[in-house]
Amino acid sequence: MTNGSDDSRPGSGGRSARPGLLLGRPFGIPVYVTSSWVIVAVLITLVYGGIVQNRLVLGPVAYLLAFVFAILLYASVLVHELAHSVVARGFGLPVRRIVLYVLGGVSEIEREAPTPGREFWIAFAGPLLSLVLAAGAYVLASVADPFSVTGELLFQLWVANLLVGVFNLLPGLPLDGGRLLRAGVWKVTGRAFTGSVVAAWGGRVLALVVVALPFLFAWSAGGRPSPWAIVWGLVLGGFMWMGSTEALSSARVRERVPGLRARALARPAVTVVADTPLAEAERRAGESGAEAVVVVDAGGVPVSIVHPEAAEAIGQGRRAWVPVSSVSRALTRHSVVSVELAGEELLGVLTSHPLPEYLVVDEDGGVFGVLRAVDVNAAMTGEG
Protein backbone atom coordinates (compact mmCIF):
# COMPACT_ATOMS: atom_id res chain seq x y z
CA MET A 1 0.00 0.00 0.00
CA THR A 2 2.98 2.22 -0.43
CA ASN A 3 4.97 3.54 -3.32
CA GLY A 4 8.65 4.32 -3.36
CA SER A 5 12.06 3.65 -4.78
CA ASP A 6 14.42 0.90 -3.82
CA ASP A 7 17.98 1.09 -2.59
CA SER A 8 19.62 3.40 -5.12
CA ARG A 9 23.17 3.01 -3.94
CA PRO A 10 25.74 1.80 -6.49
CA GLY A 11 26.79 -1.80 -6.12
CA SER A 12 23.67 -2.59 -4.06
CA GLY A 13 22.79 -5.32 -6.47
CA GLY A 14 20.38 -3.48 -8.69
CA ARG A 15 17.42 -5.67 -9.57
CA SER A 16 16.89 -8.24 -6.87
CA ALA A 17 15.64 -11.79 -7.37
CA ARG A 18 11.99 -12.40 -8.01
CA PRO A 19 10.08 -11.73 -4.77
CA GLY A 20 7.35 -14.28 -5.43
CA LEU A 21 4.93 -15.64 -8.01
CA LEU A 22 4.55 -13.54 -11.16
CA LEU A 23 0.83 -12.88 -11.65
CA GLY A 24 1.08 -10.93 -14.90
CA ARG A 25 2.21 -7.72 -16.52
CA PRO A 26 -0.70 -5.24 -16.63
CA PHE A 27 0.37 -2.10 -18.51
CA GLY A 28 3.73 -3.84 -18.92
CA ILE A 29 4.42 -3.71 -15.16
CA PRO A 30 5.42 -7.05 -13.54
CA VAL A 31 3.13 -7.93 -10.62
CA TYR A 32 4.31 -10.42 -8.00
CA VAL A 33 2.59 -11.92 -4.98
CA THR A 34 4.64 -13.32 -2.11
CA SER A 35 3.83 -16.54 -0.30
CA SER A 36 2.99 -14.51 2.82
CA TRP A 37 -0.33 -13.62 1.16
CA VAL A 38 -1.54 -17.14 1.99
CA ILE A 39 -1.33 -16.31 5.71
CA VAL A 40 -3.72 -13.38 5.38
CA ALA A 41 -6.01 -15.28 3.00
CA VAL A 42 -6.40 -18.13 5.51
CA LEU A 43 -7.03 -15.76 8.42
CA ILE A 44 -9.63 -13.76 6.49
CA THR A 45 -11.34 -16.96 5.32
CA LEU A 46 -11.58 -18.37 8.84
CA VAL A 47 -12.65 -15.16 10.58
CA TYR A 48 -14.91 -13.66 7.92
CA GLY A 49 -16.41 -17.04 6.98
CA GLY A 50 -18.23 -17.20 10.30
CA ILE A 51 -19.62 -13.71 9.77
CA VAL A 52 -20.91 -14.59 6.29
CA GLN A 53 -22.46 -17.78 7.66
CA ASN A 54 -24.39 -15.79 10.26
CA ARG A 55 -25.64 -13.39 7.58
CA LEU A 56 -26.54 -15.78 4.77
CA VAL A 57 -26.60 -19.29 6.32
CA LEU A 58 -24.80 -20.86 3.36
CA GLY A 59 -22.96 -23.61 5.13
CA PRO A 60 -19.43 -24.31 3.78
CA VAL A 61 -20.09 -21.93 0.88
CA ALA A 62 -19.81 -19.08 3.40
CA TYR A 63 -16.11 -19.80 3.72
CA LEU A 64 -15.75 -19.81 -0.05
CA LEU A 65 -17.24 -16.32 -0.11
CA ALA A 66 -14.85 -15.30 2.67
CA PHE A 67 -11.96 -16.52 0.54
CA VAL A 68 -13.35 -14.49 -2.36
CA PHE A 69 -13.25 -11.46 -0.05
CA ALA A 70 -9.53 -12.11 0.57
CA ILE A 71 -9.00 -12.17 -3.20
CA LEU A 72 -11.07 -9.00 -3.66
CA LEU A 73 -9.04 -7.27 -0.96
CA TYR A 74 -5.77 -8.01 -2.74
CA ALA A 75 -7.30 -7.21 -6.12
CA SER A 76 -8.22 -3.83 -4.62
CA VAL A 77 -4.64 -3.40 -3.43
CA LEU A 78 -3.38 -4.30 -6.90
CA VAL A 79 -5.65 -1.72 -8.57
CA HIS A 80 -4.50 0.82 -6.00
CA GLU A 81 -0.84 0.13 -6.76
CA LEU A 82 -1.42 0.16 -10.50
CA ALA A 83 -2.84 3.67 -10.15
CA HIS A 84 0.43 4.79 -8.51
CA SER A 85 2.53 3.07 -11.15
CA VAL A 86 0.61 4.29 -14.20
CA VAL A 87 0.71 7.90 -13.00
CA ALA A 88 4.42 7.59 -12.17
CA ARG A 89 5.16 6.27 -15.65
CA GLY A 90 3.09 9.09 -17.09
CA PHE A 91 5.51 11.48 -15.39
CA GLY A 92 8.46 9.63 -16.91
CA LEU A 93 9.48 7.70 -13.77
CA PRO A 94 10.40 4.04 -14.42
CA VAL A 95 8.47 1.42 -12.43
CA ARG A 96 10.35 -1.78 -11.69
CA ARG A 97 7.47 -3.90 -10.41
CA ILE A 98 4.53 -4.21 -8.01
CA VAL A 99 4.76 -6.64 -5.10
CA LEU A 100 1.76 -7.85 -3.07
CA TYR A 101 2.72 -9.16 0.36
CA VAL A 102 1.24 -9.98 3.75
CA LEU A 103 0.25 -6.41 4.71
CA GLY A 104 -0.61 -4.91 1.34
CA GLY A 105 1.48 -3.94 -1.65
CA VAL A 106 4.28 -1.72 -2.88
CA SER A 107 5.00 -0.05 -6.21
CA GLU A 108 8.74 -0.03 -6.77
CA ILE A 109 9.28 3.29 -8.54
CA GLU A 110 12.95 3.62 -9.38
CA ARG A 111 13.32 7.39 -8.99
CA GLU A 112 11.90 10.02 -6.69
CA ALA A 113 9.39 12.50 -8.10
CA PRO A 114 11.24 15.68 -9.16
CA THR A 115 8.58 18.10 -7.86
CA PRO A 116 6.11 18.18 -4.95
CA GLY A 117 3.23 18.40 -7.41
CA ARG A 118 4.18 15.14 -9.11
CA GLU A 119 4.81 13.54 -5.74
CA PHE A 120 1.28 14.55 -4.71
CA TRP A 121 -0.43 13.09 -7.78
CA ILE A 122 1.53 9.84 -7.74
CA ALA A 123 0.64 9.34 -4.07
CA PHE A 124 -2.98 10.49 -4.40
CA ALA A 125 -3.78 8.38 -7.46
CA GLY A 126 -3.97 5.15 -5.43
CA PRO A 127 -6.39 6.25 -2.67
CA LEU A 128 -8.44 8.24 -5.18
CA LEU A 129 -9.06 5.23 -7.41
CA SER A 130 -9.76 3.02 -4.38
CA LEU A 131 -12.40 5.44 -3.09
CA VAL A 132 -13.98 5.82 -6.53
CA LEU A 133 -14.28 2.02 -6.81
CA ALA A 134 -15.67 1.87 -3.27
CA ALA A 135 -18.32 4.45 -4.15
CA GLY A 136 -19.29 2.62 -7.32
CA ALA A 137 -19.56 -0.74 -5.56
CA TYR A 138 -21.55 0.89 -2.75
CA VAL A 139 -24.10 2.26 -5.21
CA LEU A 140 -24.51 -1.18 -6.80
CA ALA A 141 -24.71 -2.88 -3.41
CA SER A 142 -27.45 -0.47 -2.27
CA VAL A 143 -29.79 -1.71 -5.01
CA ALA A 144 -28.89 -5.41 -4.65
CA ASP A 145 -30.43 -7.85 -2.21
CA PRO A 146 -28.13 -7.66 0.84
CA PHE A 147 -28.89 -11.30 1.68
CA SER A 148 -27.88 -12.64 -1.72
CA VAL A 149 -24.49 -13.82 -2.91
CA THR A 150 -24.34 -10.89 -5.36
CA GLY A 151 -25.18 -8.42 -2.61
CA GLU A 152 -22.55 -9.92 -0.34
CA LEU A 153 -19.87 -9.76 -3.04
CA LEU A 154 -20.68 -6.12 -3.81
CA PHE A 155 -20.61 -5.38 -0.08
CA GLN A 156 -17.18 -7.01 0.13
CA LEU A 157 -15.96 -5.03 -2.87
CA TRP A 158 -16.88 -1.61 -1.55
CA VAL A 159 -15.64 -2.40 1.96
CA ALA A 160 -12.31 -3.70 0.63
CA ASN A 161 -11.71 -0.58 -1.48
CA LEU A 162 -12.86 1.71 1.32
CA LEU A 163 -10.41 0.07 3.72
CA VAL A 164 -7.54 0.35 1.24
CA GLY A 165 -8.35 3.97 0.35
CA VAL A 166 -8.96 5.33 3.85
CA PHE A 167 -6.10 3.48 5.55
CA ASN A 168 -3.63 4.77 2.98
CA LEU A 169 -4.70 8.37 3.53
CA LEU A 170 -3.39 8.33 7.10
CA PRO A 171 -0.74 11.11 7.27
CA GLY A 172 2.49 9.23 7.83
CA LEU A 173 5.09 7.33 5.84
CA PRO A 174 5.20 4.70 4.46
CA LEU A 175 1.50 5.23 3.66
CA ASP A 176 0.30 7.35 0.77
CA GLY A 177 -1.03 9.94 3.20
CA GLY A 178 2.54 10.34 4.38
CA ARG A 179 3.64 11.07 0.83
CA LEU A 180 0.85 13.63 0.52
CA LEU A 181 2.09 15.23 3.73
CA ARG A 182 5.65 15.11 2.40
CA ALA A 183 4.55 16.82 -0.82
CA GLY A 184 2.77 19.56 1.14
CA VAL A 185 5.71 20.28 3.43
CA TRP A 186 8.07 20.11 0.43
CA LYS A 187 5.94 22.66 -1.40
CA VAL A 188 5.86 25.05 1.58
CA THR A 189 9.52 24.74 2.62
CA GLY A 190 11.08 24.08 -0.77
CA ARG A 191 12.98 21.11 0.70
CA ALA A 192 12.07 17.50 -0.05
CA PHE A 193 14.16 16.35 2.90
CA THR A 194 12.15 18.43 5.37
CA GLY A 195 8.95 16.94 3.98
CA SER A 196 10.35 13.44 4.38
CA VAL A 197 11.36 14.04 8.00
CA VAL A 198 7.94 15.42 8.93
CA ALA A 199 6.10 12.60 7.15
CA ALA A 200 8.38 9.91 8.62
CA TRP A 201 7.79 11.16 12.15
CA GLY A 202 4.09 11.29 11.36
CA GLY A 203 4.34 7.61 10.48
CA ARG A 204 6.04 6.84 13.76
CA VAL A 205 3.32 8.62 15.71
CA LEU A 206 0.66 6.70 13.78
CA ALA A 207 2.47 3.45 14.52
CA LEU A 208 2.28 4.13 18.25
CA VAL A 209 -1.40 5.05 17.96
CA VAL A 210 -2.16 1.81 16.09
CA VAL A 211 -0.44 -0.25 18.80
CA ALA A 212 -2.34 1.63 21.53
CA LEU A 213 -5.80 1.46 19.91
CA PRO A 214 -6.79 -2.03 21.18
CA PHE A 215 -5.98 -0.96 24.72
CA LEU A 216 -7.79 2.38 24.36
CA PHE A 217 -10.94 0.74 22.96
CA ALA A 218 -10.91 -1.87 25.72
CA TRP A 219 -10.38 0.79 28.38
CA SER A 220 -13.27 2.92 27.08
CA ALA A 221 -15.54 -0.16 27.07
CA GLY A 222 -14.43 -1.21 30.54
CA GLY A 223 -13.04 -4.54 29.36
CA ARG A 224 -9.84 -6.21 28.27
CA PRO A 225 -8.35 -6.03 24.78
CA SER A 226 -8.68 -9.08 22.57
CA PRO A 227 -5.41 -10.99 22.08
CA TRP A 228 -6.05 -10.90 18.31
CA ALA A 229 -6.51 -7.13 18.43
CA ILE A 230 -3.22 -6.76 20.31
CA VAL A 231 -1.39 -8.97 17.81
CA TRP A 232 -2.77 -7.11 14.79
CA GLY A 233 -2.02 -3.78 16.45
CA LEU A 234 1.58 -4.83 17.02
CA VAL A 235 1.94 -6.19 13.48
CA LEU A 236 0.49 -3.10 11.78
CA GLY A 237 2.24 -0.72 14.16
CA GLY A 238 5.54 -2.51 13.65
CA PHE A 239 5.09 -2.40 9.88
CA MET A 240 4.41 1.34 9.98
CA TRP A 241 7.29 2.05 12.36
CA MET A 242 9.79 0.13 10.25
CA GLY A 243 8.48 1.71 7.06
CA SER A 244 8.74 5.25 8.43
CA THR A 245 12.21 4.56 9.79
CA GLU A 246 13.35 3.21 6.43
CA ALA A 247 11.83 6.23 4.69
CA LEU A 248 13.70 8.57 7.04
CA SER A 249 16.98 6.75 6.43
CA SER A 250 16.40 6.85 2.68
CA ALA A 251 15.65 10.58 2.84
CA ARG A 252 18.93 11.23 4.62
CA VAL A 253 20.74 9.34 1.89
CA ARG A 254 18.89 11.20 -0.87
CA GLU A 255 19.73 14.53 0.77
CA ARG A 256 23.40 13.89 0.07
CA VAL A 257 22.92 12.97 -3.59
CA PRO A 258 23.29 16.55 -4.97
CA GLY A 259 26.74 16.73 -3.37
CA LEU A 260 28.08 13.70 -5.22
CA ARG A 261 30.85 14.59 -7.69
CA ALA A 262 32.72 12.07 -9.84
CA ARG A 263 35.69 14.46 -9.87
CA ALA A 264 35.87 14.57 -6.07
CA LEU A 265 35.16 10.89 -5.42
CA ALA A 266 37.51 9.38 -8.02
CA ARG A 267 40.68 7.83 -6.63
CA PRO A 268 43.89 8.81 -8.48
CA ALA A 269 45.12 6.02 -10.73
CA VAL A 270 48.30 4.95 -12.49
CA THR A 271 48.24 3.23 -15.88
CA VAL A 272 50.32 0.14 -16.77
CA VAL A 273 50.33 -2.38 -19.61
CA ALA A 274 48.84 -5.85 -19.16
CA ASP A 275 52.09 -7.80 -18.62
CA THR A 276 53.38 -5.47 -15.89
CA PRO A 277 54.10 -7.47 -12.69
CA LEU A 278 51.74 -6.68 -9.84
CA ALA A 279 54.68 -5.69 -7.60
CA GLU A 280 55.92 -3.19 -10.21
CA ALA A 281 52.43 -1.72 -10.66
CA GLU A 282 52.10 -1.26 -6.91
CA ARG A 283 55.54 0.38 -6.76
CA ARG A 284 54.57 2.88 -9.46
CA ALA A 285 51.27 3.58 -7.74
CA GLY A 286 53.05 4.24 -4.47
CA GLU A 287 55.56 6.61 -6.07
CA SER A 288 52.83 8.65 -7.79
CA GLY A 289 50.42 8.63 -4.85
CA ALA A 290 47.85 6.67 -6.84
CA GLU A 291 45.24 4.48 -5.12
CA ALA A 292 44.19 2.44 -8.17
CA VAL A 293 45.79 0.74 -11.15
CA VAL A 294 44.31 0.89 -14.66
CA VAL A 295 45.53 -1.58 -17.27
CA VAL A 296 45.93 -0.22 -20.82
CA ASP A 297 46.69 -1.87 -24.15
CA ALA A 298 49.66 -1.09 -26.42
CA GLY A 299 47.83 1.94 -27.76
CA GLY A 300 47.18 3.35 -24.29
CA VAL A 301 43.46 2.50 -24.31
CA PRO A 302 42.15 1.37 -20.86
CA VAL A 303 41.02 -2.26 -20.89
CA SER A 304 40.67 -3.22 -17.22
CA ILE A 305 41.07 -2.14 -13.60
CA VAL A 306 43.07 -4.05 -11.00
CA HIS A 307 40.67 -5.58 -8.48
CA PRO A 308 41.95 -4.76 -4.94
CA GLU A 309 40.70 -7.97 -3.28
CA ALA A 310 42.17 -10.15 -6.01
CA ALA A 311 45.50 -8.33 -5.77
CA GLU A 312 45.61 -8.66 -1.98
CA ALA A 313 45.05 -12.40 -2.28
CA ILE A 314 48.40 -12.75 -4.07
CA GLY A 315 51.24 -13.53 -1.68
CA GLN A 316 54.14 -11.08 -1.45
CA GLY A 317 56.58 -13.62 -2.89
CA ARG A 318 54.51 -14.11 -6.03
CA ARG A 319 53.66 -10.48 -6.81
CA ALA A 320 56.83 -9.97 -8.82
CA TRP A 321 55.74 -12.77 -11.18
CA VAL A 322 51.96 -12.25 -11.44
CA PRO A 323 50.92 -9.86 -14.24
CA VAL A 324 48.31 -7.24 -13.42
CA SER A 325 46.05 -8.63 -16.17
CA SER A 326 45.41 -11.74 -14.04
CA VAL A 327 43.98 -9.71 -11.14
CA SER A 328 42.01 -7.19 -13.17
CA ARG A 329 38.34 -6.75 -14.03
CA ALA A 330 37.64 -5.98 -17.71
CA LEU A 331 36.06 -2.67 -18.62
CA THR A 332 32.80 -2.45 -20.57
CA ARG A 333 30.99 0.53 -22.00
CA HIS A 334 29.02 0.69 -18.72
CA SER A 335 32.24 0.85 -16.67
CA VAL A 336 33.25 4.29 -17.95
CA VAL A 337 31.85 7.56 -16.54
CA SER A 338 32.66 11.18 -17.23
CA VAL A 339 34.50 13.27 -14.66
CA GLU A 340 31.81 15.94 -15.13
CA LEU A 341 28.96 13.76 -13.81
CA ALA A 342 27.43 14.83 -10.52
CA GLY A 343 24.32 14.48 -8.36
CA GLU A 344 21.29 12.65 -9.71
CA GLU A 345 22.88 12.25 -13.13
CA LEU A 346 25.90 10.49 -11.65
CA LEU A 347 23.76 8.30 -9.40
CA GLY A 348 21.48 7.38 -12.29
CA VAL A 349 24.41 6.22 -14.40
CA LEU A 350 25.90 4.18 -11.57
CA THR A 351 22.66 2.52 -10.43
CA SER A 352 21.57 1.65 -13.97
CA HIS A 353 24.55 -0.72 -14.14
CA PRO A 354 25.81 -1.46 -10.60
CA LEU A 355 29.51 -2.34 -10.55
CA PRO A 356 32.24 -2.41 -7.88
CA GLU A 357 34.29 0.24 -9.69
CA TYR A 358 34.16 2.58 -12.67
CA LEU A 359 36.80 4.24 -14.81
CA VAL A 360 36.51 8.03 -14.65
CA VAL A 361 37.68 9.79 -17.80
CA ASP A 362 38.39 13.47 -18.34
CA GLU A 363 37.03 15.78 -21.02
CA ASP A 364 39.49 14.41 -23.59
CA GLY A 365 38.79 10.76 -22.78
CA GLY A 366 41.98 10.29 -20.79
CA VAL A 367 42.17 8.40 -17.52
CA PHE A 368 41.27 10.67 -14.59
CA GLY A 369 40.88 8.05 -11.86
CA VAL A 370 38.82 5.15 -10.55
CA LEU A 371 35.46 5.56 -8.82
CA ARG A 372 34.65 2.78 -6.38
CA ALA A 373 31.05 1.99 -5.37
CA VAL A 374 32.06 1.76 -1.70
CA ASP A 375 33.26 5.38 -1.82
CA VAL A 376 29.98 6.56 -3.33
CA ASN A 377 27.95 4.64 -0.75
CA ALA A 378 30.08 6.07 2.06
CA ALA A 379 29.49 9.60 0.77
CA MET A 380 25.74 8.98 0.61
CA THR A 381 25.53 7.56 4.12
CA GLY A 382 27.80 10.20 5.63
CA GLU A 383 30.53 7.70 6.47
CA GLY A 384 33.03 9.10 4.01
DAHUJO-V626178 format. One record per backbone hydrogen bond with DSSP energy under -1.0 kcal/mol. CO is the residue of the C=O (numbers start at 1). NH is the residue of the N-H. If there is no record, write none. Layout:
co | nh
CO | NH
CO | NH
//
This chain:
co | nh
2 | 107
4 | 109
9 | 12
21 | 33
24 | 31
25 | 28
26 | 29
30 | 98
31 | 23
32 | 100
33 | 21
34 | 37
35 | 38
36 | 40
37 | 41
38 | 42
39 | 43
40 | 44
41 | 45
42 | 46
43 | 47
44 | 48
45 | 49
48 | 52
49 | 53
50 | 54
51 | 55
52 | 56
53 | 57
58 | 61
59 | 62
60 | 63
60 | 64
61 | 65
62 | 66
63 | 67
64 | 68
65 | 69
66 | 70
67 | 71
68 | 72
69 | 73
70 | 74
71 | 75
72 | 76
73 | 77
74 | 78
75 | 79
76 | 80
77 | 81
78 | 82
79 | 83
80 | 84
81 | 85
82 | 86
83 | 87
84 | 88
85 | 89
86 | 90
87 | 91
88 | 93
89 | 92
94 | 110
97 | 108
98 | 32
99 | 106
100 | 34
101 | 104
104 | 101
105 | 2
106 | 99
107 | 4
107 | 109
108 | 96
115 | 119
116 | 120
117 | 121
118 | 122
119 | 123
120 | 124
121 | 125
124 | 128
125 | 129
126 | 130
127 | 131
128 | 132
129 | 133
130 | 134
131 | 135
132 | 136
133 | 137
134 | 138
135 | 139
136 | 140
137 | 141
138 | 142
145 | 148
148 | 152
149 | 153
150 | 154
151 | 155
152 | 156
153 | 157
154 | 158
155 | 159
156 | 160
157 | 161
158 | 162
159 | 163
160 | 164
161 | 165
162 | 166
163 | 167
164 | 168
166 | 169
167 | 170
168 | 177
170 | 172
172 | 175
175 | 179
176 | 180
177 | 181
178 | 182
179 | 183
180 | 184
181 | 185
182 | 186
183 | 187
184 | 188
185 | 189
186 | 190
191 | 195
192 | 196
193 | 197
194 | 198
195 | 199
196 | 200
197 | 201
198 | 202
199 | 173
199 | 203
200 | 204
201 | 205
202 | 206
203 | 207
204 | 208
205 | 209
206 | 210
207 | 211
208 | 212
209 | 213
212 | 216
213 | 217
214 | 218
215 | 219
216 | 220
217 | 221
218 | 223
226 | 230
227 | 231
228 | 232
229 | 233
230 | 234
231 | 235
232 | 236
233 | 237
234 | 238
235 | 239
236 | 240
237 | 241
238 | 242
239 | 243
240 | 244
241 | 245
242 | 246
243 | 247
244 | 248
245 | 249
246 | 250
247 | 251
248 | 252
249 | 253
250 | 254
251 | 255
253 | 256
254 | 257
256 | 259
257 | 260
260 | 343
261 | 265
262 | 266
267 | 370
268 | 291
268 | 292
270 | 294
272 | 296
273 | 276
274 | 325
276 | 324
277 | 281
278 | 282
279 | 283
280 | 284
281 | 285
282 | 286
283 | 287
284 | 288
285 | 290
292 | 270
293 | 306
294 | 272
295 | 303
295 | 304
297 | 300
301 | 297
303 | 331
304 | 295
305 | 329
307 | 311
308 | 312
309 | 313
311 | 314
315 | 318
318 | 321
318 | 322
319 | 279
322 | 278
323 | 326
324 | 327
327 | 307
329 | 305
332 | 335
335 | 359
337 | 361
338 | 341
341 | 262
342 | 346
343 | 347
344 | 348
345 | 349
346 | 350
347 | 351
348 | 352
356 | 373
358 | 371
359 | 337
360 | 368
360 | 369
361 | 339
362 | 365
366 | 362
369 | 360
370 | 267
371 | 358
372 | 376
373 | 377
374 | 378
375 | 379
376 | 380
377 | 381
378 | 383
378 | 384
//
